[in-house]
């Protein structure tokens, strides 16, 4: 709901609600949930919170093979840009 390339499927407020719930269910310790929360904040235009949560996601996912994607998303948020699925090219 936050990162779909097709705008008709995005709903930032709902994405934020669901991402917060996912973080609660995982005791705020799962990097993917925190990254989803960051994406939801970016979708609603709150890039300050997006950066904070993306940084927290990266901090706890140091051994995650997708960490490079997380770092690229963080750079988008620092530029006040939302992330859309499929826009990162990591080869």
N, C-alpha and C positions, 0 to 999 in steps of 0.2 A: 504493500500500500504506500510505501515511501519511495521505492527505487525503480518502479516499473517505467520503462521508456514511454509507454502510452499513457498520456495524462488522464484519460478517462478511467483508468484503474487506480489512480493515486488518490489517497485521502489522508493528508498529513495528520489531522487531528486523531483520526482512528488509529493510524499507524503509531502515533505517540502513545495512545492509550494501551494498545496491545503490547508495544515494546516495554512500557513500564511494567505491565503485568508479567511479561516474560522475565524481566529482571528480578521482580519480586519472587517469582517461582524458583529462580536459580540463585537466590540470596545475593544478587548483585555480584556474582563471582564468575560468570560465564562470559567470555570475551565476545562471542557471537551475539548474545543478547544486548550487550553494551554497545556493540557496533550498530546493531539495528536501532537502538535508541538514538544514537548519534545521527543516523540517516533520517530518522523521523523528525528530529529537531531541525535538521537542515531543510527538510521538505517544507516545514512551516516557516522557514526563514530565520530561525533562531540559531545562527551560526556560532555564537559564543558557546551555547550549550553543546552544540554538535562537536566543536573542537574539544571541549572538556571530556565528553563521553568517549570520543574517538581515542583520545590520549589514554584514558583509563582502560579501554579495550586493548590497546596496544601494550600497555604496561603488564597486563595479566596474560597476554598471549605471546610471550617472547619465543616460545617454541612452536608456535602455530605456523604451519606451512603457508597459510594465507596472510601472514603478517605484512608482506609487501603490498598486498591489496589494501589492507587497513591503513598503511602509511600513505598510500596514494589517495585514499578517500580523505584522510586528514588534511592533506594538502589542498584538496578541493574546498573543504569547509573553511580553511584559512583564507581562501580567495572568495568566500561568500558564494560558493557554488554548491548546489545539491549533487548528490551522486545518483546516477541512473545505471541500472543493471546493464552490463555489456559495454560500458564506456571505457573500462580499464583494459589495457593490453599488457599482460605480464607474461612474457616468454623468456 
